[in-house]
Amino acid sequence: MKRLSSIFAIFLVLLLAVPFLRAQQAEVIDGVAAIVNSDVVTISQVRELVGARERAMREAYRGSDLVDKIKEMRLAALKDLIDRQLILQEFQKMQEKGANIPDYVVDDRVQTIIREEFGGDRAAFVRTLQAQGYTLTRFKEIEKEKIIVQAMRQSKVTDNFVVSPKQVQDYYDKNRPAYSLPEQVKLRMIVLREGNSDDIAAGGGGDKKQTAEEIRQKLLSGAEFDRMAQMYSEDESTSDSGGDWGWIERNTLNEQLTQAAFALKAGGISSVIHIGDSFYILYVEARKNSSVKPMAEVREEIERNLMQQERMKVQQRWLDTLRQKAYIKILT
C-alpha cells in the first residue's frame, strides 16, 4: 500500500504539472513561459513536467551536452503544454454549443485511480493529494482537462485510412532489422561446483573435474542428458527440469559458455568447461539460424503501425491549424 502511494505521488506531481491558469493568476504565482491567446503556460509547469527526466539527464550528461539536452527537453515540454492549452480553448468554444464532459465520467476516472493505485483506500488517496497541496476538487478539474484533451484528439481521427500493399512492403523493407530473429540454440546444462557442501558432508571431498569427465563419458555412451542432469547437476534452478535452459541467444550466457554452446551442432555435447569453481557440460538439442520474419507473419502488425502513424499525422495537422489561428508568444 505504501509503495502504491509513493508511486502515485510521483505520478501525481507530473499530472498536476499542467493546470491552465489565467494570466493574472500566473503573474502573481509564477513566471510566464508562453502566452496562448488569453491563457498562459508557466515556467513551473514546464519544469515540473520534465523534472524526473531532467534528474536522470543530469546523471547521464555533463557540460554543454547536458545544457543542450535540457534545453531540448524543456522546449518539447513547452510545445506539448501549448498544444494542450489550444485544445482546451477549442473545447471551450464547443461548450458554447452544448458540448460537455459529464461529472460522472470524471468521478469514474477518480474511482479507478483509487481502486488501482490505492487498493480502494480513499483516505490514503486524499492524504496523498493533501501532501502535494491539492484539493480533491482541483484534482478532479485536472482529470477533466485530461479527459477533454484525449476526447478532442480522438474526435479528429477516424479509421477510414486505407493502407496500400506498397506502403506495407516499404515499411517492411525499411524496418527489416526489427523483424530479424537472432541465432538461437536449445540448451541443456550440467553444473558441478567444487567444495559443494553435500560432498563435504558425505566425506567425499572428491575431484569434481574427474566426476564431470565421467558424466560426459556416460553421455557420449548414450546416457540421457536430462536424466543425468537431474541426478548430478548442482544448478538448483535447472536440475529438476533436466538442466533445461530453453532457447537462448548469444547474450544469455557469459562469453566462454556462449562460444562453446554456439560452436556445437544439434545433438552435440561440449567438453568439460572449467570456469571459476564450477564445471559445465553443455548439450545443444536443436539450433535455429538467424532469420527474418516473413511478411505474412508481420503484415497485420505493420498495418496497425501505419494506421497509428496516419492518426498521428491527422492530429498534428489539426494542431497546426489551431496554432496558425492562435496568438502564441514564447517568453523563455
C-alpha positions in Angstrom: 0.0 0.0 0.0 2.8 2.4 0.9 4.6 1.6 -2.3 1.5 2.2 -4.4 1.0 5.6 -2.6 4.6 6.6 -3.3 4.4 5.7 -6.9 1.2 7.6 -7.3 2.6 10.6 -5.5 5.3 10.8 -8.2 2.7 10.3 -10.9 0.5 13.0 -9.3 3.3 15.6 -9.4 3.7 15.1 -13.1 -0.1 15.0 -13.6 -0.6 18.2 -11.8 2.1 20.0 -13.8 -0.3 21.2 -16.4 -3.2 23.1 -14.9 -4.2 26.0 -17.1 -4.2 29.3 -15.3 -5.4 32.8 -16.2 -2.7 35.4 -16.9 -3.5 37.4 -13.8 -3.1 34.3 -11.6 0.2 33.3 -13.2 1.8 36.7 -12.9 1.3 36.6 -9.1 2.3 32.9 -8.6 4.9 32.1 -11.3 6.9 33.3 -14.2 5.3 33.0 -17.7 6.9 30.6 -20.2 4.4 31.3 -23.0 1.1 33.2 -23.7 -1.5 31.2 -25.6 -4.3 33.6 -26.6 -5.7 34.8 -23.2 -4.1 32.0 -21.2 -0.5 31.3 -20.1 1.8 28.4 -19.6 4.0 28.9 -16.6 7.7 28.2 -16.1 7.0 25.9 -13.2 4.6 23.8 -15.3 7.4 23.2 -17.8 9.9 22.3 -15.0 7.5 20.0 -13.2 6.6 18.2 -16.4 10.3 17.4 -17.2 11.6 17.2 -13.6 12.1 13.5 -13.3 13.6 13.2 -16.8 15.9 16.2 -16.1 17.3 14.5 -12.9 18.0 11.3 -15.0 19.6 13.5 -17.7 21.9 15.2 -15.1 23.3 11.7 -14.2 24.0 10.8 -17.8 25.4 14.0 -19.3 27.8 16.8 -18.3 28.8 20.2 -19.5 27.4 21.6 -22.8 25.8 18.3 -23.7 23.7 18.5 -20.5 22.7 22.1 -21.3 21.7 21.2 -24.8 19.7 18.1 -23.7 17.8 20.0 -21.0 17.0 22.9 -23.4 15.7 20.5 -26.0 13.6 18.7 -23.4 12.1 21.9 -22.0 11.2 23.2 -25.5 9.5 19.9 -26.3 7.6 20.1 -23.0 6.6 23.7 -23.7 5.3 22.7 -27.1 3.2 19.9 -25.5 1.8 22.3 -23.0 0.9 24.9 -25.6 -0.9 22.2 -27.7 -2.8 21.2 -24.6 -3.9 24.8 -23.9 -5.0 25.2 -27.5 -7.1 22.0 -27.3 -8.7 23.2 -24.0 -9.6 26.5 -25.6 -11.1 24.8 -28.6 -13.3 22.8 -26.3 -14.4 26.0 -24.5 -15.8 27.1 -27.9 -17.7 23.8 -28.3 -19.1 24.2 -24.8 -20.9 27.3 -26.0 -22.8 24.9 -28.4 -23.6 22.5 -25.6 -20.6 20.2 -25.5 -19.7 18.9 -22.0 -18.0 16.2 -20.1 -20.5 14.8 -17.5 -19.4 14.8 -13.9 -19.9 11.0 -13.6 -17.1 10.5 -16.2 -14.7 12.3 -14.1 -15.9 10.6 -10.9 -15.4 7.2 -12.6 -11.8 8.1 -13.5 -11.1 9.1 -9.9 -12.6 5.9 -8.6 -10.5 3.9 -11.0 -7.3 5.6 -9.7 -8.3 5.0 -6.1 -9.0 1.3 -6.8 -6.0 0.6 -9.0 -3.3 2.8 -7.3 -4.5 2.7 -3.7 -6.2 -0.6 -3.4 -9.5 1.2 -2.8 -8.2 3.2 0.1 -9.8 6.6 -0.4 -8.3 8.1 2.7 -4.8 7.2 1.5 -5.6 8.9 -1.8 -6.8 12.1 -0.2 -3.8 12.2 2.1 -1.6 12.0 -1.0 -3.4 14.9 -2.6 -3.1 17.0 0.6 0.6 16.2 0.8 1.0 17.6 -2.6 -1.0 20.7 -1.7 -4.1 19.9 -3.9 -7.7 19.5 -3.1 -9.9 16.8 -4.4 -11.9 19.4 -6.3 -8.7 20.7 -8.1 -7.6 17.1 -8.8 -11.0 16.5 -10.5 -10.6 19.6 -12.6 -7.3 18.4 -13.8 -8.6 14.9 -14.6 -11.4 16.5 -16.5 -8.9 18.5 -18.6 -7.1 15.3 -19.4 -10.3 13.6 -20.5 -11.1 16.6 -22.6 -7.7 16.6 -24.4 -7.9 12.9 -25.0 -11.5 13.1 -26.3 -10.7 16.1 -28.6 -7.7 14.3 -30.1 -9.7 11.2 -30.8 -12.6 13.1 -32.3 -10.3 14.4 -35.0 -9.3 10.9 -36.1 -11.3 8.2 -38.0 -10.3 4.7 -39.0 -11.1 5.4 -42.7 -7.5 5.0 -43.7 -6.5 2.6 -46.5 -3.1 1.1 -46.2 -1.8 0.0 -49.6 0.3 -3.1 -50.2 3.2 -0.9 -51.3 3.1 1.0 -48.1 3.3 -2.2 -46.1 6.1 -3.5 -48.3 8.1 -0.3 -48.0 7.7 -0.3 -44.2 8.8 -3.9 -44.0 11.9 -3.2 -46.1 12.8 -0.1 -44.1 12.4 -1.8 -40.8 13.7 -5.3 -41.7 16.1 -5.4 -38.7 13.2 -5.1 -36.3 11.8 -8.3 -37.7 15.0 -10.2 -37.6 15.3 -13.3 -35.4 18.8 -13.9 -33.9 20.6 -17.3 -34.0 19.4 -19.5 -31.1 20.3 -22.8 -29.6 18.1 -25.0 -27.4 20.4 -25.8 -24.5 20.7 -28.1 -21.5 23.5 -27.8 -19.0 25.0 -29.8 -16.1 26.9 -27.8 -13.5 29.2 -29.2 -10.8 30.8 -27.0 -8.2 34.0 -27.6 -6.2 33.6 -27.7 -2.4 29.9 -28.5 -2.6 28.6 -28.9 1.0 26.8 -32.2 0.2 30.2 -33.7 -0.9 31.9 -32.5 2.2 29.1 -33.8 4.4 29.4 -37.2 2.7 33.1 -37.2 3.4 33.8 -37.3 -0.3 35.7 -34.0 -1.0 36.3 -35.5 -4.4 37.6 -34.3 -7.7 34.8 -32.5 -9.5 36.7 -32.3 -12.8 37.1 -36.1 -12.8 33.4 -36.5 -11.9 32.4 -34.2 -14.7 34.6 -36.2 -17.2 32.9 -39.4 -16.1 29.5 -37.9 -16.6 30.5 -36.7 -20.0 31.7 -40.2 -21.0 28.3 -41.6 -19.9 26.6 -39.0 -22.1 28.8 -39.9 -25.1 27.9 -43.6 -24.5 24.2 -42.8 -24.8 23.0 -41.8 -21.3 20.1 -39.3 -21.4 21.2 -35.8 -20.7 18.1 -34.7 -18.8 18.3 -37.8 -16.6 22.0 -37.2 -15.8 21.3 -33.5 -15.1 18.6 -34.5 -12.6 21.0 -36.9 -10.9 24.2 -34.8 -10.9 23.7 -31.1 -11.7 24.2 -28.7 -8.8 22.4 -25.9 -10.6 19.3 -25.7 -8.4 17.3 -23.6 -10.8 17.5 -26.1 -13.7 18.4 -29.5 -12.2 14.8 -30.6 -11.7 14.0 -29.8 -15.3 16.9 -31.8 -16.6 19.3 -28.8 -17.0 16.9 -27.2 -19.4 17.7 -23.6 -20.4 15.3 -23.5 -23.3 16.0 -21.4 -26.4 18.9 -18.9 -25.7 20.5 -16.2 -27.7 24.2 -15.2 -27.7 23.7 -12.6 -25.0 22.2 -15.1 -22.5 25.4 -16.6 -21.1 29.0 -15.4 -20.4 31.4 -15.3 -23.3 33.1 -18.6 -22.7 29.9 -20.6 -22.4 28.4 -18.8 -25.3 31.3 -19.7 -27.6 31.0 -23.3 -26.5 27.3 -23.6 -26.9 27.1 -21.9 -30.4 30.0 -24.0 -31.6 28.0 -27.2 -31.1 25.9 -28.8 -33.7 22.4 -30.0 -32.9 22.8 -33.1 -30.6 26.4 -32.0 -29.7 27.9 -32.4 -26.2 30.6 -30.0 -25.1 33.9 -30.9 -23.4 34.0 -30.1 -19.7 34.3 -26.4 -19.3 36.1 -25.0 -16.2 35.1 -21.5 -15.1 35.9 -20.3 -11.6 34.9 -23.1 -9.1 32.4 -24.7 -11.5 32.5 -27.3 -14.2 30.0 -27.2 -17.1 28.8 -29.7 -19.6 26.6 -28.3 -22.4 24.2 -30.1 -24.7 22.6 -28.5 -27.7 19.3 -30.2 -28.5 18.5 -28.0 -31.6 19.5 -24.9 -33.4 17.8 -22.0 -35.2 19.7 -19.9 -37.7 19.2 -16.2 -37.8 16.3 -15.3 -40.0 13.8 -12.6 -40.8 10.1 -13.0 -40.0 8.2 -13.4 -43.3 5.9 -10.6 -44.5 2.8 -12.7 -44.0 3.6 -13.1 -40.3 4.0 -9.3 -39.6 1.6 -7.8 -42.1 -1.2 -7.1 -39.5 1.3 -5.5 -37.1 2.7 -3.3 -39.9 -0.8 -2.2 -40.9 -1.6 -1.2 -37.3 1.7 0.8 -37.1 0.9 2.6 -40.4 -2.7 3.3 -39.2 -1.3 4.8 -36.0 1.1 6.9 -37.9 -1.7 8.3 -40.0 -3.8 9.1 -36.9 -0.8 11.0 -35.5 -0.4 12.9 -38.8 -4.1 13.9 -38.8 -3.9 15.1 -35.2 -0.8 17.1 -35.9 -2.4 18.8 -38.9 -5.3 19.7 -36.7 -3.0 21.1 -34.0 -1.1 23.0 -36.7 -4.3 24.6 -37.8 -5.1 25.7 -34.2 -1.6 27.1 -33.9 -2.0 29.1 -37.1 -5.2 30.7 -35.8 -3.9 31.4 -32.3 -1.8 34.2 -30.7 1.3 32.4 -29.2 4.2 34.1 -27.7 7.1 32.1 -26.2 8.9 34.1 -23.4 11.7 31.7 -22.4 
